[in-house]
Amino acid sequence: MKEFRRHTVVLAIGCLLTALSPASFAADSFSVEYGTGDKTRMVRLGAQWKWDQMWWRSNGTHISGYWDLVVAQWRGKQFRNIPGNTQNITSLGITPVFRLQNDDLKGFYAEVGIGAHLLSELYDNNDKQLSTRYQFGDHLGIGYVFQNNADVGLKIQHFSNASIKKPNDGVNFALLRVSYPF
């Protein structure tokens, strides 16, 4: 467990250093997210790579998207359904995200994504269990991009293993996301 967390920290630092490098494979933006749900809190750091596509252009809007690579820390406050008993989980994830946005990339947007996540251990909190470390994370979000390109969004995210193995109670989060381009 400690070794997995150490590797997670090394991966997160590597992602951030890669994102800060001037190379063409560097990320376009970084994000910080905070969320809560099911007596669990989450803090997440991410790096994003925008797609150079503009699908279904109409009336000054289009659909585009980005890859979202994230590392998160979950803290459950009712491990094994015992109040005050905590569980800490580290999560790594990658998600393709589709975004309906204005052509000038400013103003309001809506987005949807479904990605793959790997948890450091099995989730067992607040009478909810996930029976696999591999989870799908899907989200719906809305947000606003300001003139300085700062991006603030809200999203609802659901984690589940698509009933690959039972129990699969699912875990839901409401998240506030702030991102800024490099």
BAKOL-816234 format. One record per residue: residue in one letter; y negated, z negated, x negated of N, C-alpha, C in turn. Coordinates in Angstrom, 1 decimal, always signed. Example, Ala and Ser with C-alpha at 12.3 -4.5 7.8 and 13.67 -1.06 7.14 Angstrom:
2
+--------+--------+--------+--------+--------+--------+--------+--------+--------+--------+
| residu |   n.py |   n.pz |   n.px |  ca.py |  ca.pz |  ca.px |   c.py |   c.pz |   c.px |
+--------+--------+--------+--------+--------+--------+--------+--------+--------+--------+
|      a |   +5.7 |   -7.8 |  -13.2 |   +4.5 |   -7.8 |  -12.3 |   +3.3 |   -7.8 |  -13.2 |
|      s |   +2.2 |   -7.1 |  -12.8 |   +1.1 |   -7.1 |  -13.7 |   +0.0 |   -7.9 |  -12.9 |
+--------+--------+--------+--------+--------+--------+--------+--------+--------+--------+
***
This chain:
182
+--------+--------+--------+--------+--------+--------+--------+--------+--------+--------+
| residu |   n.py |   n.pz |   n.px |  ca.py |  ca.pz |  ca.px |   c.py |   c.pz |   c.px |
+--------+--------+--------+--------+--------+--------+--------+--------+--------+--------+
|      m |   +1.2 |   +0.0 |   -0.8 |   +0.0 |   +0.0 |   +0.0 |   -1.3 |   +0.0 |   -0.9 |
|      k |   -1.3 |   -0.9 |   -1.9 |   -2.5 |   -0.9 |   -2.7 |   -2.6 |   +0.4 |   -3.5 |
|      e |   -1.5 |   +0.9 |   -3.9 |   -1.5 |   +2.2 |   -4.7 |   -2.0 |   +3.3 |   -3.8 |
|      f |   -1.6 |   +3.3 |   -2.5 |   -2.1 |   +4.4 |   -1.6 |   -3.6 |   +4.2 |   -1.4 |
|      r |   -4.1 |   +3.0 |   -1.3 |   -5.6 |   +2.8 |   -1.2 |   -6.3 |   +3.2 |   -2.4 |
|      r |   -5.7 |   +2.9 |   -3.6 |   -6.3 |   +3.3 |   -4.9 |   -6.4 |   +4.9 |   -4.9 |
|      h |   -5.3 |   +5.5 |   -4.6 |   -5.3 |   +7.0 |   -4.6 |   -6.3 |   +7.5 |   -3.5 |
|      t |   -6.5 |   +6.9 |   -2.4 |   -7.5 |   +7.3 |   -1.4 |   -8.9 |   +7.2 |   -2.0 |
|      v |   -9.2 |   +6.1 |   -2.7 |  -10.5 |   +5.9 |   -3.2 |  -10.7 |   +7.0 |   -4.3 |
|      v |   -9.8 |   +7.3 |   -5.1 |   -9.9 |   +8.3 |   -6.2 |  -10.1 |   +9.7 |   -5.5 |
|      l |   -9.4 |  +10.0 |   -4.4 |   -9.5 |  +11.2 |   -3.7 |  -10.9 |  +11.3 |   -3.1 |
|      a |  -11.4 |  +10.2 |   -2.5 |  -12.8 |  +10.2 |   -1.9 |  -13.8 |  +10.4 |   -2.9 |
|      i |  -13.7 |   +9.8 |   -4.1 |  -14.7 |  +10.0 |   -5.2 |  -14.6 |  +11.4 |   -5.7 |
|      g |  -13.4 |  +11.9 |   -5.8 |  -13.2 |  +13.3 |   -6.2 |  -13.9 |  +14.3 |   -5.3 |
|      c |  -13.7 |  +14.0 |   -4.0 |  -14.3 |  +14.9 |   -3.0 |  -15.8 |  +14.8 |   -3.0 |
|      l |  -16.4 |  +13.6 |   -3.2 |  -17.8 |  +13.5 |   -3.3 |  -18.4 |  +14.2 |   -4.6 |
|      l |  -17.7 |  +14.0 |   -5.7 |  -18.1 |  +14.7 |   -6.9 |  -18.0 |  +16.2 |   -6.8 |
|      t |  -17.0 |  +16.7 |   -6.2 |  -16.9 |  +18.1 |   -6.0 |  -18.0 |  +18.6 |   -5.1 |
|      a |  -18.3 |  +17.8 |   -4.0 |  -19.3 |  +18.2 |   -3.1 |  -20.7 |  +18.2 |   -3.8 |
|      l |  -20.9 |  +17.4 |   -4.8 |  -22.2 |  +17.3 |   -5.5 |  -22.3 |  +18.3 |   -6.6 |
|      s |  -21.2 |  +19.0 |   -6.9 |  -21.3 |  +20.0 |   -8.0 |  -21.9 |  +21.3 |   -7.5 |
|      p |  -22.5 |  +22.1 |   -8.4 |  -23.2 |  +23.3 |   -8.0 |  -22.2 |  +24.5 |   -7.8 |
|      a |  -20.9 |  +24.3 |   -8.0 |  -20.0 |  +25.3 |   -7.9 |  -19.9 |  +25.9 |   -6.5 |
|      s |  -19.5 |  +27.1 |   -6.4 |  -19.4 |  +27.8 |   -5.1 |  -18.5 |  +27.1 |   -4.1 |
|      f |  -17.5 |  +26.4 |   -4.6 |  -16.6 |  +25.7 |   -3.7 |  -17.1 |  +24.4 |   -3.2 |
|      a |  -18.3 |  +24.0 |   -3.6 |  -18.9 |  +22.7 |   -3.2 |  -19.1 |  +22.7 |   -1.7 |
|      a |  -19.1 |  +21.5 |   -1.2 |  -19.3 |  +21.3 |   +0.3 |  -20.7 |  +21.6 |   +0.6 |
|      d |  -20.9 |  +22.0 |   +1.9 |  -22.3 |  +22.3 |   +2.4 |  -23.0 |  +21.0 |   +2.8 |
|      s |  -22.3 |  +20.0 |   +3.3 |  -23.0 |  +18.8 |   +3.7 |  -22.0 |  +17.6 |   +3.6 |
|      f |  -22.6 |  +16.4 |   +3.8 |  -21.8 |  +15.2 |   +3.8 |  -22.1 |  +14.4 |   +5.0 |
|      s |  -21.2 |  +13.5 |   +5.4 |  -21.4 |  +12.8 |   +6.7 |  -21.0 |  +11.3 |   +6.5 |
|      v |  -21.5 |  +10.5 |   +7.3 |  -21.1 |   +9.1 |   +7.5 |  -21.0 |   +8.9 |   +9.0 |
|      e |  -19.9 |   +8.2 |   +9.3 |  -19.6 |   +8.0 |  +10.7 |  -19.2 |   +6.5 |  +10.9 |
|      y |  -19.6 |   +6.0 |  +12.1 |  -19.1 |   +4.6 |  +12.5 |  -18.7 |   +4.7 |  +13.9 |
|      g |  -17.6 |   +4.1 |  +14.2 |  -17.1 |   +4.1 |  +15.5 |  -16.3 |   +2.9 |  +15.9 |
|      t |  -16.0 |   +2.7 |  +17.2 |  -15.2 |   +1.6 |  +17.6 |  -14.4 |   +2.0 |  +18.9 |
|      g |  -13.3 |   +1.3 |  +19.1 |  -12.5 |   +1.6 |  +20.2 |  -11.2 |   +0.9 |  +20.1 |
|      d |  -10.6 |   +0.5 |  +21.2 |   -9.3 |   -0.2 |  +21.2 |   -9.2 |   -1.4 |  +20.2 |
|      k |  -10.3 |   -2.2 |  +20.2 |  -10.4 |   -3.3 |  +19.3 |  -10.2 |   -3.0 |  +17.9 |
|      t |  -10.7 |   -1.8 |  +17.5 |  -10.6 |   -1.3 |  +16.1 |  -11.9 |   -0.7 |  +15.8 |
|      r |  -12.4 |   -0.9 |  +14.6 |  -13.6 |   -0.3 |  +14.1 |  -13.2 |   +0.7 |  +13.0 |
|      m |  -14.1 |   +1.7 |  +12.9 |  -13.8 |   +2.8 |  +11.9 |  -15.1 |   +3.1 |  +11.1 |
|      v |  -15.0 |   +3.2 |   +9.8 |  -16.1 |   +3.8 |   +9.0 |  -15.5 |   +5.0 |   +8.3 |
|      r |  -16.2 |   +6.1 |   +8.3 |  -15.7 |   +7.3 |   +7.7 |  -16.7 |   +8.1 |   +6.9 |
|      l |  -16.3 |   +8.6 |   +5.8 |  -17.1 |   +9.5 |   +4.9 |  -16.5 |  +10.9 |   +5.0 |
|      g |  -17.3 |  +11.9 |   +5.0 |  -16.8 |  +13.2 |   +5.1 |  -17.6 |  +14.2 |   +4.3 |
|      a |  -16.9 |  +15.4 |   +4.0 |  -17.6 |  +16.5 |   +3.4 |  -17.3 |  +17.7 |   +4.3 |
|      q |  -18.3 |  +18.6 |   +4.5 |  -18.1 |  +19.8 |   +5.4 |  -18.3 |  +21.1 |   +4.6 |
|      w |  -17.6 |  +22.1 |   +5.0 |  -17.7 |  +23.4 |   +4.5 |  -17.9 |  +24.4 |   +5.7 |
|      k |  -19.1 |  +24.9 |   +5.8 |  -19.5 |  +25.8 |   +7.0 |  -18.8 |  +27.1 |   +6.9 |
|      w |  -18.5 |  +27.7 |   +8.1 |  -17.9 |  +29.0 |   +8.1 |  -19.1 |  +30.0 |   +8.3 |
|      d |  -19.0 |  +31.1 |   +7.7 |  -20.0 |  +32.2 |   +7.8 |  -19.7 |  +33.1 |   +8.9 |
|      q |  -19.4 |  +32.6 |  +10.1 |  -19.1 |  +33.4 |  +11.2 |  -20.0 |  +33.1 |  +12.4 |
|      m |  -20.3 |  +34.1 |  +13.2 |  -21.1 |  +33.9 |  +14.4 |  -20.4 |  +34.7 |  +15.5 |
|      w |  -19.6 |  +33.9 |  +16.3 |  -18.8 |  +34.6 |  +17.3 |  -19.5 |  +34.4 |  +18.7 |
|      w |  -19.3 |  +35.4 |  +19.5 |  -19.8 |  +35.4 |  +20.9 |  -21.3 |  +35.1 |  +21.0 |
|      r |  -22.1 |  +35.9 |  +20.2 |  -23.6 |  +35.7 |  +20.2 |  -24.1 |  +36.1 |  +21.5 |
|      s |  -25.0 |  +35.3 |  +22.1 |  -25.6 |  +35.6 |  +23.4 |  -26.7 |  +34.6 |  +23.7 |
|      n |  -27.8 |  +35.2 |  +24.1 |  -29.0 |  +34.4 |  +24.5 |  -29.4 |  +33.4 |  +23.4 |
|      g |  -29.4 |  +33.8 |  +22.2 |  -29.8 |  +32.9 |  +21.1 |  -28.9 |  +31.8 |  +20.7 |
|      t |  -27.6 |  +31.9 |  +21.1 |  -26.6 |  +31.0 |  +20.7 |  -25.3 |  +31.7 |  +20.2 |
|      h |  -24.5 |  +31.0 |  +19.6 |  -23.2 |  +31.5 |  +19.1 |  -22.2 |  +30.4 |  +18.8 |
|      i |  -21.0 |  +30.7 |  +18.6 |  -20.0 |  +29.8 |  +18.2 |  -19.7 |  +30.0 |  +16.7 |
|      s |  -19.7 |  +28.9 |  +16.0 |  -19.4 |  +29.0 |  +14.5 |  -18.5 |  +27.7 |  +14.3 |
|      g |  -18.5 |  +27.2 |  +13.1 |  -17.8 |  +26.0 |  +12.8 |  -17.8 |  +25.6 |  +11.3 |
|      y |  -16.9 |  +24.7 |  +11.0 |  -16.8 |  +24.1 |   +9.7 |  -15.5 |  +23.4 |   +9.5 |
|      w |  -15.1 |  +23.3 |   +8.2 |  -14.0 |  +22.4 |   +7.9 |  -14.6 |  +21.0 |   +7.6 |
|      d |  -13.9 |  +20.0 |   +8.1 |  -14.4 |  +18.6 |   +7.9 |  -13.2 |  +17.8 |   +7.2 |
|      l |  -13.5 |  +17.4 |   +6.0 |  -12.5 |  +16.6 |   +5.2 |  -13.1 |  +15.2 |   +5.2 |
|      v |  -12.2 |  +14.2 |   +5.6 |  -12.7 |  +12.9 |   +5.8 |  -11.7 |  +11.9 |   +5.2 |
|      v |  -12.3 |  +10.7 |   +4.8 |  -11.6 |   +9.5 |   +4.5 |  -12.2 |   +8.4 |   +5.3 |
|      a |  -11.3 |   +7.6 |   +5.9 |  -11.8 |   +6.6 |   +6.8 |  -11.1 |   +5.3 |   +6.6 |
|      q |  -11.7 |   +4.2 |   +7.0 |  -11.1 |   +2.9 |   +6.9 |  -11.1 |   +2.3 |   +8.4 |
|      w |  -10.0 |   +2.0 |   +8.9 |   -9.9 |   +1.4 |  +10.2 |   -9.6 |   -0.1 |  +10.1 |
|      r |  -10.2 |   -0.9 |  +10.9 |  -10.0 |   -2.3 |  +10.9 |   -9.7 |   -2.8 |  +12.3 |
|      g |   -8.4 |   -3.1 |  +12.6 |   -8.0 |   -3.6 |  +13.9 |   -8.2 |   -5.1 |  +13.9 |
|      k |   -8.6 |   -5.6 |  +15.1 |   -8.9 |   -7.0 |  +15.2 |   -7.9 |   -7.7 |  +16.1 |
|      q |   -6.8 |   -7.0 |  +16.4 |   -5.7 |   -7.7 |  +17.2 |   -4.4 |   -7.1 |  +16.8 |
|      f |   -4.1 |   -7.2 |  +15.5 |   -2.8 |   -6.7 |  +14.9 |   -1.6 |   -7.3 |  +15.6 |
|      r |   -0.7 |   -6.5 |  +16.0 |   +0.5 |   -6.9 |  +16.7 |   +0.2 |   -7.8 |  +18.0 |
|      n |   -0.9 |   -7.4 |  +18.6 |   -1.4 |   -8.0 |  +19.8 |   -1.7 |   -9.5 |  +19.7 |
|      i |   -2.1 |  -10.0 |  +18.5 |   -2.5 |  -11.4 |  +18.2 |   -4.0 |  -11.4 |  +18.0 |
|      p |   -4.8 |  -12.0 |  +18.9 |   -6.2 |  -12.0 |  +18.7 |   -6.6 |  -12.6 |  +17.3 |
|      g |   -7.5 |  -12.0 |  +16.6 |   -8.0 |  -12.5 |  +15.3 |   -7.1 |  -12.0 |  +14.2 |
|      n |   -5.9 |  -11.5 |  +14.4 |   -5.0 |  -11.0 |  +13.4 |   -5.5 |   -9.6 |  +13.0 |
|      t |   -5.8 |   -9.3 |  +11.8 |   -6.4 |   -8.0 |  +11.4 |   -5.4 |   -7.0 |  +10.8 |
|      q |   -5.7 |   -5.8 |  +10.9 |   -4.9 |   -4.7 |  +10.3 |   -5.9 |   -3.7 |   +9.7 |
|      n |   -5.7 |   -3.4 |   +8.4 |   -6.6 |   -2.4 |   +7.8 |   -5.8 |   -1.1 |   +7.4 |
|      i |   -6.3 |   +0.0 |   +7.9 |   -5.6 |   +1.3 |   +7.7 |   -6.6 |   +2.3 |   +7.0 |
|      t |   -6.1 |   +3.0 |   +6.0 |   -6.9 |   +4.1 |   +5.4 |   -6.4 |   +5.4 |   +6.0 |
|      s |   -7.3 |   +6.3 |   +6.3 |   -6.9 |   +7.6 |   +6.9 |   -7.5 |   +8.7 |   +6.1 |
|      l |   -6.7 |   +9.7 |   +5.9 |   -7.2 |  +11.0 |   +5.3 |   -7.0 |  +12.1 |   +6.3 |
|      g |   -8.1 |  +12.9 |   +6.5 |   -7.9 |  +14.0 |   +7.5 |   -8.7 |  +15.3 |   +7.2 |
|      i |   -8.2 |  +16.3 |   +7.7 |   -8.9 |  +17.6 |   +7.6 |   -8.9 |  +18.2 |   +9.1 |
|      t |  -10.0 |  +18.7 |   +9.5 |  -10.2 |  +19.2 |  +10.8 |  -11.0 |  +20.5 |  +10.8 |
|      p |  -10.5 |  +21.6 |  +11.5 |  -11.4 |  +22.7 |  +11.7 |  -12.2 |  +22.4 |  +13.0 |
|      v |  -13.5 |  +22.6 |  +13.0 |  -14.4 |  +22.2 |  +14.1 |  -15.1 |  +23.5 |  +14.5 |
|      f |  -15.1 |  +23.7 |  +15.8 |  -15.8 |  +24.8 |  +16.4 |  -17.1 |  +24.3 |  +17.1 |
|      r |  -18.2 |  +24.9 |  +16.8 |  -19.5 |  +24.4 |  +17.3 |  -20.3 |  +25.5 |  +18.1 |
|      l |  -20.7 |  +25.2 |  +19.3 |  -21.6 |  +26.1 |  +20.0 |  -23.0 |  +25.6 |  +19.7 |
|      q |  -23.8 |  +26.5 |  +19.1 |  -25.1 |  +26.1 |  +18.6 |  -26.1 |  +27.3 |  +18.7 |
|      n |  -27.4 |  +26.9 |  +18.5 |  -28.5 |  +27.9 |  +18.5 |  -28.3 |  +28.8 |  +17.2 |
|      d |  -28.8 |  +30.1 |  +17.3 |  -28.7 |  +31.0 |  +16.2 |  -29.5 |  +30.5 |  +15.0 |
|      d |  -30.6 |  +29.7 |  +15.2 |  -31.4 |  +29.2 |  +14.1 |  -30.8 |  +27.9 |  +13.5 |
|      l |  -29.6 |  +27.4 |  +14.1 |  -28.9 |  +26.2 |  +13.6 |  -29.7 |  +24.9 |  +13.8 |
|      k |  -30.7 |  +24.9 |  +14.7 |  -31.5 |  +23.8 |  +15.0 |  -31.3 |  +23.4 |  +16.5 |
|      g |  -31.6 |  +22.2 |  +16.8 |  -31.6 |  +21.7 |  +18.2 |  -30.2 |  +21.2 |  +18.6 |
|      f |  -29.9 |  +21.2 |  +19.9 |  -28.7 |  +20.7 |  +20.5 |  -27.5 |  +21.5 |  +20.2 |
|      y |  -26.3 |  +20.9 |  +20.1 |  -25.0 |  +21.6 |  +19.9 |  -23.9 |  +20.8 |  +20.6 |
|      a |  -22.8 |  +21.5 |  +20.8 |  -21.6 |  +20.9 |  +21.3 |  -20.5 |  +21.4 |  +20.4 |
|      e |  -19.5 |  +20.5 |  +20.2 |  -18.4 |  +20.9 |  +19.3 |  -17.1 |  +20.3 |  +19.7 |
|      v |  -16.0 |  +20.9 |  +19.2 |  -14.6 |  +20.5 |  +19.5 |  -13.8 |  +20.7 |  +18.3 |
|      g |  -12.9 |  +19.8 |  +18.0 |  -12.0 |  +20.0 |  +16.8 |  -10.7 |  +19.3 |  +17.0 |
|      i |   -9.6 |  +19.8 |  +16.4 |   -8.3 |  +19.2 |  +16.4 |   -7.8 |  +19.3 |  +14.9 |
|      g |   -7.5 |  +18.2 |  +14.3 |   -7.1 |  +18.2 |  +12.9 |   -5.9 |  +17.3 |  +12.6 |
|      a |   -5.5 |  +17.3 |  +11.4 |   -4.4 |  +16.5 |  +10.9 |   -4.9 |  +15.3 |  +10.1 |
|      h |   -4.3 |  +14.1 |  +10.4 |   -4.6 |  +12.9 |   +9.7 |   -3.4 |  +12.2 |   +9.2 |
|      l |   -3.5 |  +11.5 |   +8.0 |   -2.4 |  +10.7 |   +7.5 |   -2.9 |   +9.3 |   +7.4 |
|      l |   -2.2 |   +8.4 |   +8.0 |   -2.6 |   +7.0 |   +8.0 |   -1.8 |   +6.3 |   +6.9 |
|      s |   -2.4 |   +5.2 |   +6.3 |   -1.7 |   +4.5 |   +5.2 |   -0.6 |   +3.7 |   +5.7 |
|      e |   -0.6 |   +3.3 |   +7.0 |   +0.5 |   +2.5 |   +7.6 |   +0.5 |   +2.8 |   +9.1 |
|      l |   +1.5 |   +2.3 |   +9.8 |   +1.6 |   +2.5 |  +11.3 |   +0.6 |   +1.6 |  +12.0 |
|      y |   +0.0 |   +2.2 |  +13.0 |   -1.0 |   +1.4 |  +13.8 |   -0.3 |   +0.6 |  +14.8 |
|      d |   -0.7 |   -0.7 |  +14.9 |   -0.1 |   -1.6 |  +15.9 |   -1.2 |   -2.6 |  +16.2 |
|      n |   -2.0 |   -2.3 |  +17.2 |   -3.2 |   -3.2 |  +17.5 |   -3.5 |   -3.1 |  +19.0 |
|      n |   -3.9 |   -4.3 |  +19.5 |   -4.3 |   -4.4 |  +20.9 |   -3.3 |   -3.8 |  +21.9 |
|      d |   -2.0 |   -4.1 |  +21.6 |   -0.9 |   -3.6 |  +22.5 |   -0.8 |   -2.1 |  +22.5 |
|      k |   -1.3 |   -1.4 |  +21.4 |   -1.1 |   +0.0 |  +21.3 |   -0.5 |   +0.3 |  +19.9 |
|      q |   +0.5 |   +1.2 |  +20.0 |   +1.2 |   +1.5 |  +18.7 |   +1.3 |   +3.0 |  +18.5 |
|      l |   +1.3 |   +3.4 |  +17.3 |   +1.5 |   +4.8 |  +16.8 |   +2.7 |   +4.7 |  +15.9 |
|      s |   +3.8 |   +5.5 |  +16.3 |   +5.0 |   +5.4 |  +15.6 |   +5.2 |   +6.2 |  +14.3 |
|      t |   +4.2 |   +7.0 |  +14.0 |   +4.2 |   +7.9 |  +12.8 |   +2.9 |   +7.7 |  +12.1 |
|      r |   +2.9 |   +7.9 |  +10.8 |   +1.7 |   +7.9 |  +10.0 |   +0.9 |   +9.2 |  +10.1 |
|      y |   +1.6 |  +10.2 |  +10.5 |   +0.9 |  +11.5 |  +10.7 |   +0.4 |  +11.6 |  +12.1 |
|      q |   -0.9 |  +11.9 |  +12.3 |   -1.5 |  +11.9 |  +13.6 |   -2.4 |  +13.1 |  +13.7 |
|      f |   -2.5 |  +13.6 |  +15.0 |   -3.5 |  +14.6 |  +15.3 |   -4.7 |  +13.9 |  +15.7 |
|      g |   -5.9 |  +14.3 |  +15.3 |   -7.1 |  +13.8 |  +15.7 |   -8.0 |  +14.8 |  +16.4 |
|      d |   -8.2 |  +14.7 |  +17.7 |   -9.0 |  +15.7 |  +18.4 |  -10.3 |  +15.0 |  +18.9 |
|      h |  -11.4 |  +15.8 |  +18.9 |  -12.6 |  +15.2 |  +19.3 |  -13.5 |  +16.2 |  +20.1 |
|      l |  -14.4 |  +15.7 |  +21.0 |  -15.4 |  +16.4 |  +21.6 |  -16.7 |  +15.7 |  +21.2 |
|      g |  -17.7 |  +16.5 |  +20.9 |  -19.0 |  +15.9 |  +20.4 |  -20.2 |  +16.7 |  +20.9 |
|      i |  -21.3 |  +16.0 |  +20.9 |  -22.6 |  +16.6 |  +21.1 |  -23.5 |  +16.1 |  +20.0 |
|      g |  -24.6 |  +16.8 |  +19.7 |  -25.5 |  +16.4 |  +18.7 |  -26.8 |  +17.2 |  +18.7 |
|      y |  -27.6 |  +16.9 |  +17.7 |  -28.9 |  +17.5 |  +17.5 |  -29.1 |  +17.7 |  +16.0 |
|      v |  -29.6 |  +18.9 |  +15.6 |  -30.0 |  +19.2 |  +14.3 |  -31.5 |  +19.3 |  +14.2 |
|      f |  -32.1 |  +18.4 |  +13.4 |  -33.6 |  +18.4 |  +13.3 |  -34.1 |  +19.5 |  +12.3 |
|      q |  -35.4 |  +19.7 |  +12.3 |  -36.0 |  +20.7 |  +11.5 |  -35.7 |  +20.5 |  +10.0 |
|      n |  -35.5 |  +19.3 |   +9.5 |  -35.1 |  +19.0 |   +8.1 |  -33.6 |  +19.2 |   +7.9 |
|      n |  -32.9 |  +19.7 |   +8.9 |  -31.4 |  +19.9 |   +8.9 |  -30.6 |  +18.6 |   +9.0 |
|      a |  -31.2 |  +17.5 |   +9.2 |  -30.4 |  +16.3 |   +9.4 |  -29.7 |  +16.5 |  +10.8 |
|      d |  -28.5 |  +16.0 |  +10.8 |  -27.6 |  +16.2 |  +12.0 |  -27.2 |  +14.9 |  +12.5 |
|      v |  -27.5 |  +14.6 |  +13.8 |  -27.0 |  +13.3 |  +14.4 |  -26.2 |  +13.7 |  +15.6 |
|      g |  -25.0 |  +13.1 |  +15.7 |  -24.1 |  +13.4 |  +16.8 |  -23.3 |  +12.2 |  +17.3 |
|      l |  -22.8 |  +12.4 |  +18.5 |  -21.9 |  +11.4 |  +19.1 |  -20.6 |  +12.2 |  +19.5 |
|      k |  -19.5 |  +11.5 |  +19.3 |  -18.3 |  +12.1 |  +19.6 |  -17.2 |  +11.1 |  +20.1 |
|      i |  -16.3 |  +11.6 |  +20.9 |  -15.2 |  +10.8 |  +21.4 |  -14.0 |  +11.4 |  +20.6 |
|      q |  -13.2 |  +10.6 |  +20.0 |  -12.1 |  +11.0 |  +19.2 |  -10.8 |  +10.3 |  +19.7 |
|      h |   -9.7 |  +11.1 |  +19.8 |   -8.4 |  +10.6 |  +20.2 |   -7.4 |  +10.9 |  +19.1 |
|      f |   -6.6 |   +9.9 |  +18.7 |   -5.6 |  +10.1 |  +17.7 |   -4.2 |   +9.9 |  +18.5 |
|      s |   -3.3 |  +10.8 |  +18.2 |   -1.9 |  +10.7 |  +18.7 |   -1.0 |  +11.6 |  +17.9 |
|      n |   +0.3 |  +11.4 |  +18.0 |   +1.2 |  +12.3 |  +17.3 |   +1.8 |  +13.3 |  +18.2 |
|      a |   +1.2 |  +13.6 |  +19.3 |   +1.7 |  +14.6 |  +20.3 |   +3.1 |  +14.4 |  +20.7 |
|      s |   +3.4 |  +13.1 |  +20.8 |   +4.8 |  +12.7 |  +21.3 |   +5.9 |  +13.1 |  +20.4 |
|      i |   +5.6 |  +13.3 |  +19.1 |   +6.7 |  +13.6 |  +18.2 |   +7.7 |  +12.5 |  +18.1 |
|      k |   +7.2 |  +11.3 |  +18.2 |   +8.1 |  +10.1 |  +18.2 |   +7.4 |   +9.0 |  +19.1 |
|      k |   +8.2 |   +8.2 |  +19.8 |   +7.7 |   +7.1 |  +20.6 |   +7.8 |   +5.8 |  +19.8 |
|      p |   +6.9 |   +4.9 |  +20.1 |   +5.8 |   +4.9 |  +21.0 |   +4.6 |   +5.7 |  +20.5 |
|      n |   +3.9 |   +6.3 |  +21.4 |   +2.7 |   +7.1 |  +21.1 |   +1.6 |   +6.8 |  +22.0 |
|      d |   +1.1 |   +5.5 |  +22.0 |   +0.1 |   +5.1 |  +22.9 |   -1.3 |   +5.8 |  +22.7 |
|      g |   -1.6 |   +6.3 |  +21.6 |   -2.9 |   +6.9 |  +21.3 |   -3.9 |   +5.9 |  +21.0 |
|      v |   -4.9 |   +6.3 |  +20.2 |   -6.1 |   +5.4 |  +19.9 |   -7.3 |   +6.2 |  +20.1 |
|      n |   -8.3 |   +5.6 |  +20.8 |   -9.6 |   +6.3 |  +21.1 |  -10.7 |   +5.6 |  +20.4 |
|      f |  -11.7 |   +6.4 |  +19.9 |  -12.9 |   +5.9 |  +19.3 |  -14.1 |   +6.6 |  +19.9 |
|      a |  -15.2 |   +5.9 |  +20.0 |  -16.5 |   +6.5 |  +20.2 |  -17.2 |   +6.4 |  +18.9 |
|      l |  -17.8 |   +7.5 |  +18.4 |  -18.3 |   +7.6 |  +17.0 |  -19.8 |   +8.1 |  +17.0 |
|      l |  -20.5 |   +7.5 |  +16.1 |  -21.9 |   +8.0 |  +15.8 |  -21.8 |   +8.6 |  +14.4 |
|      r |  -22.3 |   +9.9 |  +14.3 |  -22.1 |  +10.6 |  +13.1 |  -23.5 |  +11.1 |  +12.6 |
|      v |  -23.8 |  +10.9 |  +11.3 |  -25.0 |  +11.4 |  +10.7 |  -24.6 |  +12.2 |   +9.5 |
|      s |  -25.1 |  +13.5 |   +9.4 |  -24.8 |  +14.3 |   +8.3 |  -26.0 |  +15.0 |   +7.8 |
|      y |  -25.9 |  +15.4 |   +6.5 |  -27.1 |  +16.0 |   +5.9 |  -26.6 |  +17.1 |   +4.9 |
|      p |  -27.2 |  +18.2 |   +4.9 |  -26.8 |  +19.3 |   +4.0 |  -27.2 |  +19.0 |   +2.5 |
|      f |  -26.4 |  +19.6 |   +1.6 |  -26.8 |  +19.5 |   +0.2 |  -27.9 |  +20.6 |   -0.1 |
+--------+--------+--------+--------+--------+--------+--------+--------+--------+--------+
***
